[in-house]
Structures are given as structure tokens and as C-alpha cells.
Amino acid sequence: MAQNNKPKKKFAKKLLHKYRMVVLNEDTFEERFSFRLTRLNVFVTVGLSAIFLVVITTILIAFTPLREYIPGYSSAELKERATNLSYVSDSLQNVIRMNDQYLSSIKNALTGDLDTEQLNRDSILSQPITDAEYEEINRIKADSLLREEVAQEDKYNILPTATDDINFSLFPPVKGSISDPYSIEDKHYAVDIVTSRNAPIKSIADGRVIFAEWTAETGYVIIIKHSYGLISAYKHNASISKSQGDMVRAGEVIATAGNTGELTTGPHVHFELWNEGNPVDPSEYIDFN
């Protein structure tokens, strides 16, 4: 045991042995400065210096822009640009999705192929309320007159949020009797208006022509996009006087009535009215008589 303790005491003494470090002038051997130290002091100084360097380096990398110069780290500006680009790409995807739905609605308007289960507009699938409880109130003459006046004002209003400030009304494309009315059950999303051959067909409102071509089933077809999400379609025409991209005014002649296409039985106008991608009954908003 005494022999084992001797090396430990010897090592401890070596750590505490004092040394003197002197810096001399090489030419004159003049002592410039000197200081005393021990091995223990050297170990402690070197250890504390290493820890200090590690802490300073960590702080500089974590909390200063110097980290941007280290490979693998990105700048704050680059991250912000990437985030903004992500938002822009998401917005563009939503726009593309809406355009696809819009084009799909136009395609359905041309082909007459539409899934009735997807129609959810109030003007199409309005369900009467049968369970509502109400109290009968005796009407007075002034109340009846007011109700009739309001009903006349709203009769031809297709816009759900229409107000008195909106100067927007629909004109009949032609005058005549309806031979085949609008019917969801029969998938006839239009009204057939009987009229004379080559009678002028007019635009129901201001808009832009988005389709003006010949189709095998419905002959000459012209489709116009109006304000507030409205689209009107005129089929089985004898001729069309507008081209795709043309601007038209309300009441302007756009075609002549005829009997073209395979799905027709006589001179008439197959007229469709679409609101935000959903078909509506034109006779509820336009007086054809």
C-alpha cells in the first residue's frame, strides 16, 4: 500500500511544482518579462480557454448572421421567400381548381350531361318547410299591396345578393311560347321557346362570347358569360353573328332562330341560364311572352 501511494504523491507534487517562464532579449539577454506557473495552472487555463472558445462559437452560430456563411444553413431572407412562394403556389392551385370547375360547367352546358345530385342551389332544390309552426295573422290591404310590390321588384332578380344599387336586369332572347319547360327530372336544363324561323335572337345582358361554334347535336351554339357569375346558352340557331371573344350589349342580336342539329323537332330556341356553375329555370327570371 505504501508503494502505491508513493506514485500518487509524486504525481501530485509534479502538478504543484513551480516553474518560471522568462522572456529575454536575444541580443542583450535582457529580461523582458517573466511569470511563474505550475502544471496545474497550465491544465486549468487550457481547459477554461477551450470551454470559452466552444461557448463563443456556439453563440455566434446560433444568434448571429454569421451562420449563413456556414454550408448547410439558409438565410432568413431565403426562408421568407420560400414561404411566400409556397403561399403563391397554393393560391395558384386554387385558381386552377376553380377554372377547371368553370370549364367543366361549360362542358356540361354544351353536352347536357349533369349529375342532379350535385345541384344544391336554392332555386333548383328548394325544399318546402312542412314542420314549421306559425300563427295565422290577418292581413290588411296595405300589407297585401306592399307584398305585391316587392314581389314584382324581385320577380326577375337572379342575384341572391341583389340590391337597389345594382343596375342589372335580364331581357328575353326572343318572344314566344314555351314548348318544353325546364325540368330537372328529365335533365332538360333549359326552356324551348317556339318562334318563327330566322327570328332575331338577342343577348339577355351585357357580356362576352365564350363559345360560338357548330355542334352535331345542337347545331349552331353561342354561349355568353355575363356579370355576377351568369352564363346564357342559345342552341339550334340557324346562324350566329358573333364570334368567340366578342363583347355584346344587352338586347344586341347575336343569332337567328332555326332548326339545326340532330336534337330538334322544329324552329325554336333552346335557351339555358346558369348561375355560378348551376342551371336555373329561366322562366323564373325572364318573361318570354
C-alpha positions as CSV (number, residue, x, y, z in Angstrom):
1,M,0.0,0.0,0.0
2,A,2.9,2.4,0.8
3,Q,4.4,1.7,-2.6
4,N,1.0,2.5,-4.4
5,N,0.7,5.9,-2.5
6,K,4.2,7.0,-3.5
7,P,3.5,7.4,-7.3
8,K,0.3,9.3,-6.5
9,K,2.1,11.7,-4.1
10,K,4.9,12.1,-6.7
11,F,2.4,12.9,-9.4
12,A,0.6,15.5,-7.2
13,K,3.9,17.1,-6.4
14,K,4.8,17.4,-10.1
15,L,1.5,19.2,-10.7
16,L,2.3,21.7,-8.0
17,H,6.0,22.2,-8.9
18,K,6.6,25.8,-9.7
19,Y,8.2,26.9,-12.8
20,R,9.3,30.3,-14.1
21,M,8.9,31.3,-17.6
22,V,11.2,34.1,-18.7
23,V,11.2,36.1,-22.0
24,L,14.7,37.5,-22.8
25,N,16.1,39.8,-25.5
26,E,18.1,37.6,-27.8
27,D,20.8,40.2,-28.4
28,T,21.3,41.7,-24.9
29,F,19.8,38.9,-22.9
30,E,17.8,41.5,-21.1
31,E,14.8,40.1,-19.2
32,R,11.6,41.5,-20.8
33,F,9.1,39.8,-18.5
34,S,8.6,36.6,-16.6
35,F,5.8,34.8,-14.7
36,R,5.5,31.8,-12.5
37,L,3.3,28.8,-13.3
38,T,2.6,25.2,-12.4
39,R,1.5,22.3,-14.5
40,L,-1.9,22.5,-12.8
41,N,-2.3,26.1,-13.7
42,V,-1.5,25.3,-17.4
43,F,-4.1,22.5,-17.5
44,V,-6.8,24.7,-15.9
45,T,-6.0,27.6,-18.2
46,V,-6.0,25.5,-21.3
47,G,-9.3,23.8,-20.3
48,L,-11.1,27.1,-19.5
49,S,-9.9,28.6,-22.8
50,A,-11.2,25.6,-24.7
51,I,-14.6,25.8,-23.0
52,F,-14.7,29.6,-23.6
53,L,-14.0,29.1,-27.3
54,V,-16.7,26.5,-27.6
55,V,-19.3,28.7,-25.9
56,I,-18.4,31.8,-28.0
57,T,-18.5,29.7,-31.2
58,T,-22.0,28.3,-30.3
59,I,-23.3,31.8,-29.6
60,L,-22.0,33.2,-32.8
61,I,-23.5,30.4,-34.9
62,A,-26.9,30.4,-33.1
63,F,-27.7,34.1,-32.6
64,T,-25.8,36.0,-35.3
65,P,-26.0,36.1,-39.1
66,L,-22.5,34.5,-39.3
67,R,-24.2,31.1,-39.5
68,E,-25.4,32.0,-43.0
69,Y,-21.8,31.6,-44.3
70,I,-21.6,28.0,-43.0
71,P,-22.6,25.4,-45.6
72,G,-25.9,23.8,-44.8
73,Y,-27.5,26.9,-43.2
74,S,-30.0,29.1,-45.1
75,S,-30.6,32.8,-44.7
76,A,-33.7,34.3,-43.2
77,E,-34.4,36.1,-46.5
78,L,-34.3,32.8,-48.4
79,K,-36.7,31.2,-45.9
80,E,-39.1,34.2,-46.2
81,R,-39.0,33.9,-50.0
82,A,-39.6,30.2,-49.9
83,T,-42.6,30.7,-47.6
84,N,-44.1,33.4,-49.9
85,L,-43.6,31.2,-52.9
86,S,-45.4,28.4,-51.0
87,Y,-48.4,30.7,-50.4
88,V,-48.4,31.9,-54.1
89,S,-48.3,28.3,-55.4
90,D,-51.2,27.3,-53.1
91,S,-53.2,30.3,-54.4
92,L,-52.4,29.3,-58.0
93,Q,-53.6,25.8,-57.3
94,N,-56.9,27.1,-56.0
95,V,-57.3,29.3,-59.1
96,I,-56.6,26.4,-61.4
97,R,-59.1,24.3,-59.5
98,M,-61.8,27.0,-59.9
99,N,-61.0,27.3,-63.6
100,D,-61.3,23.5,-64.0
101,Q,-64.7,23.6,-62.3
102,Y,-65.8,26.5,-64.5
103,L,-64.7,24.8,-67.7
104,S,-66.4,21.6,-66.6
105,S,-69.7,23.5,-66.1
106,I,-69.4,24.9,-69.6
107,K,-68.8,21.4,-71.0
108,N,-71.9,20.2,-69.1
109,A,-73.9,23.1,-70.6
110,L,-72.9,22.0,-74.1
111,T,-73.4,18.3,-73.7
112,G,-76.4,18.4,-71.4
113,D,-74.7,15.9,-69.1
114,L,-75.1,16.9,-65.4
115,D,-75.4,15.0,-62.2
116,T,-78.5,16.2,-60.5
117,E,-77.3,15.1,-57.1
118,Q,-74.6,17.8,-57.1
119,L,-77.1,20.6,-57.7
120,N,-77.6,22.4,-54.4
121,R,-78.8,25.9,-55.3
122,D,-81.9,27.1,-53.6
123,S,-83.6,27.8,-57.0
124,I,-83.1,24.2,-58.0
125,L,-83.5,22.0,-55.0
126,S,-85.7,24.2,-52.8
127,Q,-87.4,22.0,-50.2
128,P,-90.7,23.2,-48.7
129,I,-90.8,23.6,-44.9
130,T,-93.6,21.4,-43.6
131,D,-92.9,21.2,-39.9
132,A,-92.8,24.9,-39.2
133,E,-95.2,26.2,-36.7
134,Y,-96.7,29.6,-37.3
135,E,-99.6,31.7,-36.2
136,E,-102.1,32.9,-38.7
137,I,-102.2,36.7,-38.9
138,N,-105.0,38.6,-40.5
139,R,-103.6,40.6,-43.4
140,I,-104.6,44.2,-44.1
141,K,-104.9,45.8,-47.5
142,A,-101.8,47.9,-47.2
143,D,-99.7,44.8,-46.3
144,S,-101.0,42.9,-49.3
145,L,-100.2,45.8,-51.6
146,L,-96.7,46.1,-50.2
147,R,-96.1,42.4,-50.6
148,E,-97.3,42.5,-54.3
149,E,-95.0,45.5,-55.0
150,V,-91.9,43.7,-53.5
151,A,-92.7,40.5,-55.4
152,Q,-92.8,42.4,-58.7
153,E,-89.5,44.0,-58.0
154,D,-87.8,40.7,-57.1
155,K,-89.5,38.6,-59.8
156,Y,-86.7,38.9,-62.4
157,N,-83.8,39.1,-59.9
158,I,-81.5,36.2,-60.3
159,L,-78.8,37.5,-58.0
160,P,-79.0,36.2,-54.3
161,T,-77.4,39.4,-53.0
162,A,-79.0,41.9,-55.3
163,T,-79.7,45.4,-54.0
164,D,-81.2,48.5,-55.4
165,D,-77.7,49.8,-56.2
166,I,-77.2,47.1,-58.8
167,N,-78.4,48.1,-62.2
168,F,-78.7,44.7,-63.8
169,S,-81.7,43.1,-65.5
170,L,-82.3,40.3,-67.9
171,F,-84.0,40.7,-71.3
172,P,-85.8,37.9,-73.2
173,P,-83.8,36.4,-76.0
174,V,-87.0,36.0,-78.1
175,K,-90.7,36.4,-77.6
176,G,-92.8,33.2,-77.9
177,S,-94.5,30.4,-76.1
178,I,-92.5,27.7,-74.1
179,S,-93.0,24.3,-75.7
180,D,-90.7,22.3,-73.4
181,P,-90.2,23.8,-69.9
182,Y,-87.2,23.4,-67.5
183,S,-87.2,20.0,-65.8
184,I,-84.5,18.5,-63.5
185,E,-86.2,15.1,-63.6
186,D,-85.9,14.9,-67.4
187,K,-82.5,16.5,-67.4
188,H,-83.8,19.3,-69.5
189,Y,-81.9,22.3,-68.0
190,A,-83.4,24.8,-70.4
191,V,-86.6,26.1,-71.9
192,D,-87.6,25.6,-75.6
193,I,-89.2,28.8,-77.0
194,V,-91.2,28.4,-80.1
195,T,-90.6,31.2,-82.6
196,S,-90.5,31.8,-86.3
197,R,-87.6,30.8,-88.5
198,N,-84.8,33.4,-88.8
199,A,-86.3,35.4,-85.9
200,P,-83.5,37.6,-84.3
201,I,-82.1,36.2,-81.0
202,K,-80.8,38.8,-78.6
203,S,-78.4,38.7,-75.7
204,I,-80.1,38.8,-72.3
205,A,-77.4,41.1,-70.8
206,D,-74.0,42.6,-71.4
207,G,-71.3,40.0,-71.6
208,R,-68.5,38.3,-73.6
209,V,-69.0,35.4,-76.1
210,I,-67.0,32.4,-74.8
211,F,-68.3,29.9,-77.3
212,A,-69.7,30.2,-80.9
213,E,-69.4,27.1,-82.9
214,W,-71.3,24.3,-84.7
215,T,-72.1,21.1,-82.8
216,A,-73.6,17.9,-84.3
217,E,-76.4,17.6,-81.7
218,T,-77.5,21.2,-81.1
219,G,-76.4,22.9,-84.4
220,Y,-75.1,26.5,-84.1
221,V,-74.5,27.3,-80.4
222,I,-73.5,30.5,-78.8
223,I,-72.6,30.9,-75.1
224,I,-72.2,34.3,-73.4
225,K,-70.6,35.0,-70.0
226,H,-72.2,37.8,-68.1
227,S,-71.5,39.6,-64.8
228,Y,-72.3,38.1,-61.4
229,G,-71.4,34.5,-62.4
230,L,-74.2,34.2,-65.1
231,I,-73.9,32.2,-68.3
232,S,-76.5,32.1,-71.0
233,A,-76.6,29.5,-73.8
234,Y,-78.6,29.6,-77.1
235,K,-78.8,26.5,-79.2
236,H,-80.3,25.2,-82.5
237,N,-79.7,28.5,-84.2
238,A,-79.9,29.0,-88.0
239,S,-76.9,31.2,-87.9
240,I,-74.7,33.1,-85.4
241,S,-73.5,36.7,-85.9
242,K,-70.9,36.8,-83.1
243,S,-67.5,35.1,-82.7
244,Q,-65.7,33.9,-79.6
245,G,-64.2,36.7,-77.6
246,D,-66.7,39.4,-78.9
247,M,-68.3,41.8,-76.4
248,V,-72.1,42.1,-76.7
249,R,-74.6,44.5,-75.2
250,A,-78.0,43.7,-73.6
251,G,-80.6,43.3,-76.4
252,E,-78.0,43.0,-79.2
253,V,-78.7,40.5,-81.9
254,I,-76.4,37.6,-81.6
255,A,-78.0,34.9,-83.8
256,T,-81.2,33.9,-85.8
257,A,-83.6,31.2,-84.7
258,G,-83.6,27.9,-86.6
259,N,-83.8,24.2,-86.6
260,T,-80.2,23.0,-86.8
261,G,-78.7,19.9,-85.1
262,E,-79.9,16.4,-84.5
263,L,-81.9,17.0,-81.3
264,T,-84.6,19.3,-82.7
265,T,-88.1,19.0,-84.0
266,G,-88.8,22.4,-85.4
267,P,-87.8,26.1,-85.3
268,H,-87.2,27.1,-81.7
269,V,-84.6,28.5,-79.3
270,H,-83.1,26.2,-76.7
271,F,-82.2,28.7,-74.0
272,E,-80.2,27.8,-70.9
273,L,-79.3,30.0,-67.9
274,W,-76.5,29.1,-65.5
275,N,-75.7,30.8,-62.2
276,E,-72.2,30.1,-60.7
277,G,-72.0,26.8,-62.5
278,N,-75.5,25.6,-61.7
279,P,-78.5,25.6,-64.0
280,V,-81.6,27.6,-63.1
281,D,-85.1,27.9,-64.5
282,P,-85.0,30.8,-67.0
283,S,-88.8,31.3,-66.8
284,E,-88.5,32.4,-63.2
285,Y,-86.4,35.4,-64.1
286,I,-87.4,36.2,-67.7
287,D,-90.8,36.9,-69.2
288,F,-90.9,35.3,-72.7
289,N,-94.5,36.4,-73.5
